[in-house]
Amino acid sequence: MKRLCLMFLVVVALCLAPQVTSAATWPPPVLPPPAIAPVNLAKDLVAFEQNGQIWTIWGDGSHLRQITSGWFSRDPALSRDGRWIAYSTWDYGWNQIRIRNLMNGADQIAIINVAGFACNPCWSPDGRRIAFERWTWNGTSYTSKIMVISTIVHGWWWLRQPTRLTSSGPDVYEYSPAWGRNNLIAYTSDEGHPHRFTIRATSNMIKTWEIAGVDGYNACAPTWSPDGQNMAFVACEWWTWTTTINIVSANSTAPTIGQSILSGGDTTYIYDPSWAPSNQIYFICYCFGSGSDEYPSTSLCRVDPTTGEINDVLGAGTDRWMAYGDTSVSRNPFYHK
């Protein structure tokens, strides 16, 4: 009986005791934002053209490497895994697109003796095909179309013939193909808008997507995000030639000029953006007039599309290493850690 009375008194004492609320549990603490892993720029391999030759550099500005020599070469295009590079050249006096193995230096001809001349290649996601521009003379002027050819050599390479991707008229300009992970090929076209370029995306010969141009702007030089969900491109205000890098969602059914993440202003021309696996966008900038505090005179730069931070990849001494255009970015197969 005494034990039961003692237990009763303990329970009553606990019930009547003042309740203590821990400040550590309410209100809930404000936790710091999760740490964002720093971008490892060394994982990006960037190709560009300088003085008629192809060069590569790591995204952190190290390991500058000359790829071609001799005759004029341009339009570098890295395969998705970074082990191969396609480029256009006038080696030996005629136009061709060549493919080089960056791991061992082996070189082969991919395209030669097409009607007109071939340039500006880009790789399919699986590396088995290349899209490129073919320029031909129509009797009064040159026009360009998007063509596709296999990179797999069956028999004699000079017997292979490219197939035409689009079915536009003879006076339509099409150029700057970009092949995304979503298997869409985006390219610049003036079809329906003579001398006012818009961007179209085509899959299996069917026009499936188009960026509607805004009055006074040309849209060109598309590049897909690594996941294929977004596309960046250059928008140019035609009466001032002010250039910006804009981004649109690939899931939009009626994409517009998009959101501008970078403007060249009055003194800088921006062109040839390329979206890297690190989510950085590399581009060429050319400063004219009085110059600019943000950009070197002419160089390879990059911008973070999330923060807008701009950096010069080539660093000091850009007067000696002036990059002129045609950027391409891939995963860096030479980076091991």
C-alpha positions in Angstrom: 0.0 0.0 0.0 2.8 2.4 0.8 4.4 1.6 -2.6 1.2 2.5 -4.4 0.9 5.8 -2.5 4.5 6.7 -3.3 4.0 6.1 -7.0 0.8 8.2 -6.9 2.6 11.1 -5.3 5.4 10.9 -7.9 2.9 11.0 -10.8 1.1 14.0 -9.2 4.4 15.9 -8.8 5.3 15.4 -12.4 2.0 16.6 -13.6 2.1 19.7 -11.5 5.7 20.6 -12.4 6.2 23.5 -14.8 6.7 22.5 -18.4 10.0 23.5 -20.0 10.1 24.1 -23.7 13.5 23.8 -25.3 14.5 26.8 -27.4 16.4 24.4 -29.6 13.2 22.7 -30.8 10.8 25.6 -31.2 10.8 27.7 -33.2 12.6 25.5 -35.7 16.2 26.7 -36.2 17.1 28.5 -39.4 19.6 26.2 -41.0 22.4 27.6 -43.2 22.0 26.9 -47.0 23.7 23.7 -48.1 27.2 24.0 -49.3 27.5 24.3 -53.0 30.4 22.2 -54.4 32.8 24.5 -56.3 32.8 24.1 -60.0 35.9 22.1 -61.2 36.8 23.9 -64.4 39.6 21.4 -65.1 36.8 18.9 -66.1 36.0 21.1 -69.1 38.0 20.7 -72.4 37.6 23.8 -74.6 38.5 24.0 -78.3 38.9 27.3 -80.2 40.5 28.8 -83.3 43.4 31.2 -83.2 45.2 32.5 -86.3 43.9 29.7 -88.5 44.8 26.9 -86.2 42.8 24.8 -83.7 43.8 24.8 -80.0 42.5 23.2 -76.9 42.7 24.4 -73.3 41.3 23.2 -70.0 38.5 25.2 -68.5 40.8 26.4 -65.7 43.1 28.1 -68.2 45.8 25.4 -68.0 47.2 22.9 -70.6 47.0 25.1 -73.7 47.7 22.7 -76.7 47.9 23.3 -80.4 46.1 20.7 -82.4 46.6 21.6 -86.0 49.4 23.2 -88.0 50.0 24.1 -91.7 47.0 25.1 -93.7 44.1 27.2 -92.5 41.8 25.2 -90.1 38.7 26.4 -88.1 35.3 25.3 -86.8 36.5 22.9 -84.0 33.8 20.5 -82.7 34.6 18.2 -79.8 32.8 14.9 -79.4 30.8 14.5 -76.2 33.5 12.4 -74.5 36.2 14.8 -75.6 38.3 12.1 -77.3 37.6 13.3 -80.9 37.6 16.6 -82.6 36.1 17.5 -86.0 37.1 20.6 -87.8 37.1 22.2 -91.3 40.3 22.8 -93.1 41.8 23.7 -96.5 44.7 21.3 -96.1 46.4 20.4 -99.4 44.4 23.1 -101.2 40.9 21.8 -101.0 38.0 22.0 -98.5 37.5 19.1 -96.2 36.2 18.2 -92.7 38.6 16.1 -90.8 38.3 14.1 -87.6 41.2 13.7 -85.2 41.7 11.3 -82.3 42.9 13.6 -79.5 44.2 10.6 -77.5 46.8 9.5 -80.1 46.8 12.2 -82.8 45.4 9.9 -85.6 43.7 11.9 -88.3 41.1 10.9 -91.0 39.0 12.7 -93.6 35.3 12.7 -92.9 34.0 14.8 -95.7 35.6 15.9 -99.0 34.5 17.1 -102.4 30.9 17.9 -101.5 29.2 20.3 -103.9 30.3 23.7 -102.6 32.2 23.6 -99.4 31.6 22.1 -95.9 32.2 23.7 -92.6 31.0 24.1 -89.0 30.6 20.4 -87.9 28.9 19.2 -84.8 28.6 15.7 -83.3 25.5 13.6 -82.6 25.1 12.5 -78.9 26.3 9.0 -79.7 29.3 10.2 -81.9 28.1 8.2 -84.9 27.1 11.2 -87.1 28.2 14.7 -87.8 25.9 17.6 -88.9 27.5 20.4 -90.9 26.9 23.4 -93.2 27.2 23.0 -96.9 27.5 26.2 -98.8 26.7 26.3 -102.6 26.4 28.8 -105.3 22.8 29.2 -106.6 23.7 31.4 -109.6 23.4 34.7 -107.8 24.8 34.2 -104.3 25.9 31.5 -101.8 23.3 29.7 -99.7 23.8 27.2 -96.9 22.0 24.0 -95.9 22.4 21.6 -92.9 23.7 18.2 -93.9 24.4 15.0 -91.9 27.0 12.3 -92.5 28.0 9.1 -90.7 31.4 9.1 -88.9 31.6 5.3 -89.3 33.7 4.4 -92.3 32.3 1.6 -94.4 34.5 1.0 -97.4 36.0 4.0 -99.2 35.5 7.3 -97.4 35.2 9.3 -100.6 32.2 7.3 -101.7 30.2 8.3 -98.7 27.6 11.0 -99.3 25.9 13.3 -96.8 22.1 13.6 -96.6 20.3 16.8 -96.3 18.5 17.4 -93.0 16.1 20.2 -94.0 13.9 20.9 -97.0 14.0 24.7 -97.2 14.0 26.7 -100.4 17.1 27.5 -102.5 17.5 31.0 -101.2 17.3 30.2 -97.5 20.4 30.4 -95.2 20.9 27.7 -92.6 23.9 27.4 -90.5 25.4 26.9 -86.9 24.0 23.4 -86.2 24.0 22.3 -82.6 23.1 18.7 -81.7 21.6 18.3 -78.2 21.2 15.3 -75.9 17.5 15.5 -76.7 18.5 14.5 -80.3 17.2 17.8 -81.6 19.5 19.7 -84.0 19.1 23.5 -83.5 20.3 25.8 -86.3 20.0 29.3 -87.4 17.7 30.0 -90.4 16.2 33.0 -92.2 13.3 31.0 -93.7 10.2 33.2 -93.6 12.2 36.1 -92.4 14.7 37.2 -95.1 17.8 38.6 -93.5 16.3 38.3 -90.0 17.6 35.1 -88.5 15.7 32.9 -86.0 16.5 29.6 -84.5 14.8 26.4 -85.4 15.1 22.9 -84.0 14.6 19.9 -86.2 14.3 16.2 -85.6 13.9 13.6 -88.3 13.4 16.1 -91.1 10.4 17.7 -89.3 10.5 21.2 -88.0 9.4 20.8 -84.4 10.4 23.9 -82.5 11.2 27.5 -83.3 12.2 30.6 -81.3 10.0 33.4 -82.3 12.1 36.4 -83.1 11.4 39.7 -81.4 11.2 42.8 -83.7 14.7 44.2 -84.1 16.6 41.2 -83.0 18.4 38.4 -84.8 18.9 35.1 -82.9 21.8 32.8 -83.9 24.6 30.5 -82.6 22.6 28.1 -80.5 24.1 25.7 -77.9 22.3 23.1 -75.7 22.7 22.7 -72.0 24.3 19.5 -70.9 20.9 17.9 -70.0 19.2 19.2 -73.2 16.6 21.0 -71.2 17.7 24.6 -72.1 19.3 26.3 -75.0 21.5 29.4 -75.0 22.1 31.6 -78.1 23.2 35.0 -79.2 20.6 37.7 -79.7 21.7 40.7 -81.7 19.9 44.0 -81.9 20.3 44.8 -85.5 20.3 48.6 -85.4 23.0 48.8 -82.7 24.7 45.4 -83.1 24.4 45.0 -79.3 24.8 41.3 -78.5 23.5 39.3 -75.5 23.6 35.6 -74.5 20.0 34.5 -73.9 18.6 31.2 -72.4 15.2 29.6 -73.2 13.7 26.4 -72.0 13.6 23.5 -74.5 10.2 22.4 -72.9 8.5 25.6 -74.0 5.9 25.2 -76.7 6.3 28.8 -77.9 9.8 30.0 -76.9 10.6 33.6 -77.2 13.8 35.6 -77.1 14.4 34.3 -73.6 16.2 35.6 -70.5 19.4 37.5 -71.1 22.3 36.5 -68.8 25.0 38.6 -70.4 25.3 41.7 -72.5 28.2 43.0 -74.5 27.0 46.5 -74.3 28.2 49.2 -76.7 31.8 48.1 -77.0 31.9 44.3 -77.0 30.6 41.8 -79.5 29.8 38.3 -78.1 29.6 35.2 -80.3 30.0 31.4 -80.5 28.7 30.4 -77.0 29.3 26.7 -76.0 27.6 25.2 -72.9 30.0 23.0 -70.9 29.4 19.9 -68.7 30.3 22.1 -65.7 27.3 24.3 -66.6 29.6 27.2 -67.6 29.1 28.9 -70.9 32.2 29.6 -72.9 32.2 32.3 -75.6 34.4 34.6 -77.7 34.3 38.3 -77.0 35.7 41.0 -79.2 36.1 44.5 -77.8 36.1 47.4 -80.2 36.1 51.2 -79.8 37.4 52.2 -76.4 37.5 48.7 -74.9 35.8 47.3 -71.8 36.7 46.7 -68.2 34.9 43.3 -68.2 36.5 41.8 -71.3 39.9 41.6 -72.8 40.4 42.9 -76.3 39.6 39.6 -78.0 39.6 36.4 -76.0 38.0 33.2 -74.9 35.8 33.9 -71.9 33.2 32.1 -69.8 30.1 33.1 -67.8 28.3 31.3 -65.1 24.6 31.3 -66.1 23.5 31.2 -62.5 25.5 34.0 -61.1 26.5 36.0 -64.2 30.2 35.9 -63.1 32.5 36.5 -66.1 36.1 35.2 -66.4 38.8 35.3 -69.1 40.0 31.8 -69.7 43.2 32.7 -71.5 44.3 35.1 -68.7 47.1 37.5 -69.0 48.8 38.0 -72.3 45.7 37.9 -74.4 47.4 40.1 -77.0 49.5 37.1 -77.8 46.7 34.6 -77.5 43.8 36.2 -79.3 41.0 33.7 -79.8 38.9 34.5 -82.9 35.9 32.2 -82.6 34.3 28.8 -83.1 34.3 27.5 -79.5 33.4 23.9 -78.5 33.4 22.3 -75.1 33.2 18.7 -73.8 34.1 16.5 -70.9 37.9 16.5 -70.4 39.2 13.0 -71.0 42.7 14.1 -69.9 41.6 15.1 -66.4 42.1 12.3 -63.8 41.7 12.7 -60.1 
